[in-house]
């Protein structure tokens, strides 16, 4: 039977899969971040996801509250600008869940939560599409989720479309010059390398899509 939603029961196994996938992608992420920054993004992701995996049993309040606590744990363990943005996105998505009384997350809910997260990240980080940041993967992925939901696609189809949109968005940042963070200091030297933060978003969405596909 096709999986139609994410629930609190998915929190721990999905977090474990994300951690495993990011451990596998560590060299790729580190190489990108060394080219554009200080090279610590891989460590930030691994420490942050390990902290999420190590959280006590998810709270009974629901997946939204679990996501909020996950974002806070990620930022505390991997304190950085990226960690702060992850926490902001998680907080906004969790607020959407609370405001709408969500217990489970189907594709339309995930699309709306992703949109809320992206808006929060834009407000916090002051970046816009085309600035060579994680938004250049997250925003196309959000649009893909919304489109899939509007077309009545399955959860697996929507997440796969989002993962593909994020990967394309991350790849498209390669010819751009970075405008934010340490990468901005390097100016023209950032041209030719995809943004590490956008690549992280693409890897995360691919992992979530695979999780749903493997549990359908």
KAPE-V311710 format. One record per residue. SS is DSSP state (@ for helix, = for strand, . for the rest). PHI is phi in radians with two decimals (none if undefined). PSI is psi in whole degrees, 0 to 359 (* if undefined). Layout:
SS_PHI_PSI / SS_PHI_PSI
This chain:
._none_132 / ._-1.15_138 / ._-1.32_127 / ._-1.88_351 / =_-2.79_161 / =_-1.78_140 / ._-2.23_178 / ._-1.04_330 / ._-1.16_340 / @_-1.47_347 / @_-1.01_305 / @_-1.16_311 / @_-1.15_327 / @_-1.22_320 / @_-1.08_320 / @_-1.13_319 / @_-1.16_318 / @_-1.02_315 / @_-1.06_314 / @_-1.08_318 / @_-1.19_324 / @_-1.31_331 / @_-1.11_320 / @_-1.20_331 / ._-1.67_6 / @_-0.99_315 / @_-1.11_319 / @_-1.09_312 / @_-1.14_317 / @_-1.09_318 / @_-1.10_318 / @_-1.11_316 / @_-1.26_330 / @_-1.16_327 / @_-1.29_332 / @_-2.02_349 / ._-2.70_224 / ._-1.79_3 / ._1.40_14 / ._-1.79_4 / @_-1.14_322 / @_-1.08_317 / @_-1.13_317 / @_-0.99_314 / @_-1.14_317 / @_-1.18_317 / @_-1.15_317 / @_-1.11_316 / @_-1.24_326 / @_-1.10_321 / @_-1.13_325 / @_-1.18_315 / @_-1.05_325 / ._-1.44_358 / ._-1.05_150 / ._-1.06_176 / ._-0.87_138 / ._-0.94_143 / ._-1.16_152 / ._-1.23_348 / ._-1.11_338 / ._2.24_178 / @_-1.13_326 / @_-1.08_315 / @_-1.16_322 / @_-1.09_320 / @_-1.12_319 / @_-1.04_312 / @_-1.14_326 / @_-1.14_316 / @_-1.08_320 / @_-1.16_318 / @_-1.13_318 / @_-1.02_312 / @_-1.19_323 / @_-1.19_323 / @_-1.42_324 / ._-2.07_55 / ._-0.99_121 / ._-3.03_175 / @_-1.06_318 / @_-1.13_318 / @_-1.05_320 / @_-1.13_322 / @_-1.22_321 / @_-1.06_315 / @_-1.09_320 / @_-1.10_314 / @_-1.07_317 / @_-1.12_320 / @_-1.10_316 / @_-1.18_319 / @_-1.13_320 / @_-1.14_322 / @_-1.10_319 / @_-1.05_316 / @_-1.08_316 / @_-1.15_315 / @_-1.09_332 / ._-1.85_10 / ._1.05_35 / ._-1.31_130 / ._-1.82_319 / ._-2.11_160 / =_-2.07_107 / =_-1.58_184 / @_-1.07_314 / @_-1.03_322 / @_-1.17_319 / @_-1.12_319 / @_-1.09_315 / @_-1.17_320 / @_-1.15_321 / @_-1.10_320 / @_-1.14_319 / @_-1.10_320 / @_-1.11_315 / @_-1.10_319 / @_-1.09_318 / @_-1.11_320 / @_-1.17_321 / @_-1.10_319 / @_-1.17_319 / @_-1.27_315 / @_-1.59_347 / ._1.17_12 / ._-1.57_162 / ._-2.27_165 / ._-0.97_138 / ._1.63_357 / ._-1.53_6 / ._1.09_62 / ._-2.37_184 / ._-1.05_337 / @_-1.10_334 / @_-1.27_349 / @_-1.82_320 / @_-1.19_319 / @_-1.18_314 / @_-1.08_324 / @_-1.12_319 / @_-1.09_316 / @_-1.10_323 / @_-1.15_320 / @_-1.10_314 / @_-1.11_318 / @_-1.13_316 / @_-1.10_319 / @_-1.13_318 / @_-1.12_330 / ._-1.53_359 / ._1.28_25 / ._-1.26_164 / ._-1.30_166 / @_-1.03_315 / @_-1.08_317 / @_-1.13_317 / @_-1.12_317 / @_-1.23_324 / @_-1.15_318 / @_-1.09_320 / @_-1.15_319 / @_-1.11_319 / @_-1.19_321 / @_-1.14_320 / @_-1.14_318 / @_-1.10_318 / @_-1.15_320 / @_-1.11_319 / @_-1.14_316 / @_-1.09_325 / @_-1.18_344 / ._-1.34_347 / ._-0.94_313 / ._-1.38_0 / ._-1.57_161 / ._-1.69_134 / ._-1.21_144 / ._-2.09_352 / ._-2.26_155 / @_1.21_197 / @_-1.06_327 / @_-1.04_328 / @_-1.09_333 / @_-1.13_331 / ._-1.43_348 / @_0.88_239 / @_-1.10_339 / @_-1.20_346 / @_-1.43_348 / ._-1.22_130 / ._1.86_351 / ._-2.09_129 / ._-1.10_151 / ._-1.19_133 / @_-1.16_318 / @_-1.10_318 / @_-1.12_322 / @_-1.12_322 / @_-1.07_317 / @_-1.04_316 / @_-1.10_318 / @_-1.14_318 / @_-1.09_315 / @_-1.20_324 / @_-1.07_320 / @_-1.13_317 / @_-1.13_318 / @_-1.07_317 / @_-1.11_321 / @_-1.04_313 / @_-1.14_317 / @_-1.10_322 / @_-1.32_343 / ._-1.96_23 / ._-1.72_*
